[in-house]
Amino acid sequence: MVPASNLLGIAAGLIALIALLIFLNAIWVARWAQRAAYYGPRRNAQRAAQRRLTLSLSTFALAGALMAISRALPDETVRSLPPLPPADADVARAEVGEAVIPAVTVFSVIPAVATNAEIAPTRPAASATPRPTPPATPIPEPTSALISAPALPADALTLPSAAQVASDKRLTLNAIASSVDASGAPIGVGTTFTRGVETIYIFFDFRDVPPSALLRHSWFRNGGSVFFRSSRLGKNGQGTAYVSWSPPGGFPSGLYEVRVALGGVPQFVANFEVR
């Protein structure tokens, strides 16, 4: 049987290993946050790194407490008795629970004429069947990662002028513009606009859209949500349409994302910058 102090020491070592893995993961998340292009993902990653750093310190403290308790417990390991004279060996074995064999059972009947050398008794071994040594308890090795990396949005590191499209797309990005002419064509197409521009138009091509599908466009500035709207897209077949937003006072400077979804399925992300 493994002593309780040894079990506490093993548990403290495993907890310390878990704390080390959490600490290394917190460092990895903090370094990723420094390289994030947008404010929202960078802020969320920094908060996650702080939480994991606090958790690792708490886990280290728990491991230290368990180690201190294991050191404070008395040593329960059975120590071997020192060799005793023959007269006291039976008494000592009786104290530790071993059976004592009476002396009359270990002597042979000898003739009366035997010499003193011939009648010297021979004692058996202290124990006929030695106690088996309990097997050592193996420390289980981890079979999977204890800490998983945080799931990041697919567009977390997207730069302006890039667009991402779902595999089951029905809408694709066409252009980003600051105005529309009388025929509905985009004017002032680009990915960089002047601060104070009144309206931004996101033009997209559609095909095979289900009847009255719900179209949702969400606008983000520097990683934070600033506007969203949902409406029914009453279009059939193939063509071009657009969504737009006109914030009060015009667009302030910053990095913008426009995420467009159709029927709850993401379609594409448009990125532009206002300076």
C-alpha positions as CSV (number, residue, x, y, z in Angstrom):
1,M,0.0,0.0,0.0
2,V,1.4,3.4,-1.0
3,P,1.6,5.8,2.0
4,A,-0.7,8.8,2.0
5,S,2.3,11.2,2.0
6,N,3.6,9.7,-1.2
7,L,0.2,9.9,-2.9
8,L,0.0,13.6,-2.0
9,G,3.4,14.2,-3.5
10,I,2.5,12.5,-6.7
11,A,-0.7,14.5,-6.9
12,A,1.2,17.7,-6.3
13,G,3.6,16.9,-9.1
14,L,0.7,16.3,-11.6
15,I,-1.0,19.5,-10.6
16,A,2.3,21.4,-11.0
17,L,2.6,19.9,-14.5
18,I,-0.9,21.1,-15.4
19,A,-0.1,24.6,-14.1
20,L,3.0,24.7,-16.2
21,L,1.1,23.8,-19.4
22,I,-1.6,26.5,-18.6
23,F,1.2,29.1,-18.1
24,L,2.8,28.2,-21.4
25,N,-0.5,28.4,-23.2
26,A,-1.1,31.9,-21.6
27,I,2.2,33.1,-23.0
28,W,1.3,31.7,-26.4
29,V,-2.1,33.5,-26.4
30,A,-0.5,36.8,-25.2
31,R,2.0,36.7,-28.1
32,W,-0.8,36.0,-30.6
33,A,-2.7,39.0,-29.2
34,Q,0.3,41.3,-30.0
35,R,0.2,40.2,-33.7
36,A,-3.6,40.6,-34.1
37,A,-4.6,43.1,-36.7
38,Y,-7.9,44.2,-35.2
39,Y,-8.8,45.6,-31.8
40,G,-11.6,43.2,-30.9
41,P,-9.7,39.9,-31.4
42,R,-6.6,41.4,-29.8
43,R,-8.5,42.5,-26.7
44,N,-10.3,39.2,-26.3
45,A,-7.0,37.3,-26.6
46,Q,-5.3,39.6,-24.0
47,R,-8.2,38.9,-21.6
48,A,-8.0,35.2,-22.2
49,A,-4.2,35.2,-21.5
50,Q,-4.7,37.1,-18.2
51,R,-7.4,34.6,-17.1
52,R,-5.1,31.6,-17.9
53,L,-2.1,33.2,-16.2
54,T,-4.3,33.7,-13.0
55,L,-5.4,30.0,-13.3
56,S,-1.8,28.8,-13.6
57,L,-0.7,30.8,-10.5
58,S,-3.6,29.3,-8.5
59,T,-2.8,25.8,-9.7
60,F,0.9,26.3,-8.7
61,A,-0.3,27.4,-5.3
62,L,-2.5,24.3,-4.9
63,A,0.4,22.1,-5.9
64,G,2.7,23.8,-3.3
65,A,0.0,23.4,-0.6
66,L,-0.3,19.6,-1.3
67,M,3.5,19.2,-1.3
68,A,3.7,21.0,2.1
69,I,1.0,18.7,3.5
70,S,2.8,15.6,2.2
71,R,6.0,16.8,3.9
72,A,4.1,17.4,7.2
73,L,2.6,13.9,7.3
74,P,4.6,11.2,9.3
75,D,6.7,8.8,7.3
76,E,4.7,5.6,7.1
77,T,7.4,3.5,5.5
78,V,8.1,0.2,7.4
79,R,11.7,0.1,8.6
80,S,13.5,-3.2,9.0
81,L,14.3,-4.2,12.6
82,P,18.0,-4.4,13.6
83,P,19.4,-7.8,14.2
84,L,18.6,-9.1,17.7
85,P,20.1,-11.8,19.8
86,P,18.5,-15.2,19.5
87,A,16.7,-14.8,22.8
88,D,15.0,-11.6,21.8
89,A,14.3,-12.4,18.1
90,D,11.0,-14.3,18.9
91,V,9.7,-11.5,21.1
92,A,10.5,-8.9,18.4
93,R,8.7,-11.0,15.7
94,A,5.7,-11.4,18.0
95,E,5.5,-7.6,18.4
96,V,5.4,-7.1,14.6
97,G,2.8,-9.8,14.1
98,E,4.9,-12.7,12.9
99,A,4.3,-16.2,14.1
100,V,6.7,-17.6,16.6
101,I,7.6,-21.2,16.2
102,P,8.1,-23.0,19.5
103,A,11.6,-24.1,20.1
104,V,10.5,-27.7,20.8
105,T,9.4,-28.2,17.2
106,V,12.8,-27.3,15.7
107,F,15.0,-29.7,17.6
108,S,15.7,-33.3,16.7
109,V,15.8,-36.1,19.2
110,I,19.4,-37.0,19.8
111,P,21.0,-39.8,21.8
112,A,22.1,-39.1,25.4
113,V,25.6,-39.9,24.5
114,A,26.0,-37.2,22.0
115,T,28.7,-34.6,22.5
116,N,28.0,-31.0,23.1
117,A,29.0,-30.2,19.5
118,E,26.3,-32.6,18.2
119,I,23.5,-31.1,20.3
120,A,24.0,-27.5,19.1
121,P,20.4,-26.5,18.0
122,T,19.9,-25.1,14.6
123,R,17.3,-22.3,14.3
124,P,15.3,-21.9,11.1
125,A,15.1,-18.7,9.2
126,A,13.3,-15.8,10.8
127,S,10.3,-16.2,8.4
128,A,9.5,-19.2,6.2
129,T,7.5,-17.1,3.7
130,P,8.8,-13.5,3.2
131,R,6.2,-10.9,2.7
132,P,5.8,-9.9,-1.0
133,T,6.8,-6.3,-1.9
134,P,3.8,-4.3,-3.1
135,P,4.2,-3.3,-6.8
136,A,4.9,0.4,-7.5
137,T,2.0,2.4,-8.7
138,P,2.8,3.9,-12.1
139,I,2.1,7.6,-12.8
140,P,-0.4,7.8,-15.7
141,E,1.0,9.8,-18.7
142,P,-1.4,12.3,-20.3
143,T,-2.9,11.0,-23.6
144,S,-4.2,14.3,-24.9
145,A,-3.4,18.0,-24.6
146,L,-4.6,19.5,-21.3
147,I,-5.1,22.9,-22.7
148,S,-6.5,23.7,-26.1
149,A,-5.8,26.7,-28.1
150,P,-8.7,29.2,-28.3
151,A,-10.9,29.1,-31.4
152,L,-10.3,32.3,-33.5
153,P,-12.7,33.7,-36.0
154,A,-11.8,33.0,-39.6
155,D,-11.5,36.7,-40.4
156,A,-9.4,37.7,-37.4
157,L,-6.3,38.5,-39.4
158,T,-7.9,39.7,-42.6
159,L,-6.4,42.8,-44.2
160,P,-8.3,45.4,-46.2
161,S,-9.1,44.4,-49.8
162,A,-9.4,40.7,-48.8
163,A,-12.8,38.9,-49.0
164,Q,-13.7,35.5,-47.6
165,V,-16.5,33.4,-49.2
166,A,-18.3,30.4,-47.8
167,S,-18.1,27.1,-49.6
168,D,-21.9,27.0,-50.1
169,K,-21.9,30.7,-51.3
170,R,-24.8,32.2,-53.1
171,L,-23.5,35.8,-52.6
172,T,-20.1,37.0,-53.6
173,L,-18.5,40.4,-53.0
174,N,-18.5,42.7,-56.1
175,A,-17.2,46.1,-55.0
176,I,-17.0,48.6,-52.1
177,A,-18.1,52.1,-53.1
178,S,-18.9,55.5,-51.7
179,S,-21.8,56.4,-54.1
180,V,-24.2,55.0,-56.6
181,D,-25.2,56.5,-60.0
182,A,-28.7,56.7,-61.5
183,S,-28.4,53.2,-63.1
184,G,-27.4,51.6,-59.8
185,A,-23.7,51.2,-60.7
186,P,-21.0,51.8,-58.0
187,I,-19.1,55.1,-58.0
188,G,-15.9,55.7,-56.0
189,V,-14.9,52.1,-55.8
190,G,-12.0,51.3,-53.5
191,T,-10.9,50.0,-50.1
192,T,-9.7,53.3,-48.6
193,F,-12.1,56.2,-48.0
194,T,-11.8,59.7,-46.6
195,R,-12.9,60.4,-43.1
196,G,-16.5,61.8,-43.0
197,V,-17.8,59.9,-46.0
198,E,-21.5,59.8,-45.6
199,T,-22.4,56.3,-47.0
200,I,-20.6,53.1,-47.9
201,Y,-22.1,50.7,-50.3
202,I,-21.3,47.0,-50.4
203,F,-22.1,45.6,-53.9
204,F,-22.5,41.8,-54.2
205,D,-23.5,39.3,-57.0
206,F,-26.2,36.8,-56.2
207,R,-27.4,33.6,-57.8
208,D,-29.9,30.9,-57.0
209,V,-31.2,32.7,-53.9
210,P,-34.1,31.0,-52.1
211,P,-37.4,33.0,-52.2
212,S,-37.5,35.7,-49.5
213,A,-34.2,34.6,-48.0
214,L,-33.2,36.6,-44.8
215,L,-30.2,38.9,-45.6
216,R,-28.2,40.2,-42.7
217,H,-25.2,42.6,-42.8
218,S,-23.2,43.4,-39.7
219,W,-20.7,46.3,-39.5
220,F,-17.6,46.4,-37.3
221,R,-15.1,49.1,-36.6
222,N,-11.7,48.2,-35.1
223,G,-13.2,44.8,-34.0
224,G,-16.3,46.2,-32.3
225,S,-19.8,46.0,-33.6
226,V,-21.3,49.3,-34.7
227,F,-24.4,48.5,-36.8
228,F,-26.4,45.5,-38.2
229,R,-29.6,45.1,-40.2
230,S,-31.7,42.2,-41.5
231,S,-34.1,42.2,-44.4
232,R,-35.7,39.9,-47.0
233,L,-33.8,39.6,-50.3
234,G,-36.5,39.5,-52.9
235,K,-34.3,38.6,-55.8
236,N,-34.5,35.7,-58.2
237,G,-32.0,34.1,-60.7
238,Q,-28.7,36.0,-61.0
239,G,-27.8,39.7,-60.6
240,T,-26.2,42.4,-58.5
241,A,-27.5,44.2,-55.4
242,Y,-26.0,46.1,-52.5
243,V,-26.3,47.0,-48.8
244,S,-25.3,50.3,-47.3
245,W,-25.0,52.2,-44.0
246,S,-24.9,56.0,-43.3
247,P,-23.8,56.7,-39.7
248,P,-24.7,60.0,-38.2
249,G,-22.0,62.5,-39.0
250,G,-20.3,60.3,-41.5
251,F,-17.8,57.5,-41.1
252,P,-15.0,58.1,-38.5
253,S,-11.5,56.8,-39.2
254,G,-10.7,53.1,-38.5
255,L,-10.6,49.6,-39.9
256,Y,-14.1,48.3,-41.0
257,E,-15.5,44.9,-41.6
258,V,-18.9,44.1,-43.1
259,R,-20.0,40.5,-42.6
260,V,-22.9,39.3,-44.9
261,A,-25.0,36.2,-44.2
262,L,-27.9,34.7,-46.1
263,G,-30.4,32.6,-44.1
264,G,-27.9,32.3,-41.2
265,V,-25.1,31.0,-43.5
266,P,-22.0,33.4,-43.7
267,Q,-21.4,34.4,-47.3
268,F,-18.4,36.9,-47.4
269,V,-16.6,39.6,-45.4
270,A,-15.8,43.0,-47.0
271,N,-12.9,45.0,-45.5
272,F,-12.1,48.7,-45.9
273,E,-10.4,51.5,-44.2
274,V,-11.4,55.1,-43.4
275,R,-8.6,57.6,-42.9
